[in-house]
């Protein structure tokens, strides 16, 4: 299901063209006009966000490499970062003797207790999500990792992570739309009916269909695509 099909299907199910809406400020000085397409796009993007936070599809993992600076225990997360899958430090990157060292995920307090000062240096063995980055004394919306011990040299780091893929609204197609569109459709319909203040029984029916589709999506993403997974710490549900 591509964006155009999804867009038209939502309007057909709801029997609503979602006409352009105008809102006037309380002091009657400004009018905000919201096109119908913007309303439907919001429903779709809200549904995508809910789905990507509910199911860890292996097909939606990305990997990036970065450089750890000697003496700096912090590493910024990618801008599209959702959650971490694994992190490795690569020694002698790009050479015949390169070697991967996979780091263990710990709490920040563990790393602070184990390596209390920046002078505790070495090959990093642990990482944790530290919190928002700070640039020029301004807190940003991006997260950072904290490493322990502090890198004693410049190493290459490889991060495998779950990410927010480009929305079907902007891309026209998406992995979710191509491979399991029921959860995207019913998730979008749920947001649309709530916006329309639809009948409670209708909202309940759509909610039930969404939950049914979400359960099947979890069977795919957290079950079938994980049967041969090596790591036991990741989300994995049994499949019968």
PyMOL commands that set and color helices and strands:
alter all, ss='L'
color gray80, all
select helices_A, chain A and resi 3-14+36-54+58-60+108-114+168-171+175-179+181-196+200-221+224-226
alter helices_A, ss='H'
color red, helices_A
select strands_A, chain A and resi 21-24+31-34+61-68+74-76+81-91+99-102+104-105+121-122+126-135+138-148+150-151+155-163
alter strands_A, ss='S'
color yellow, strands_A
deselect
rebuild
show_as cartoon
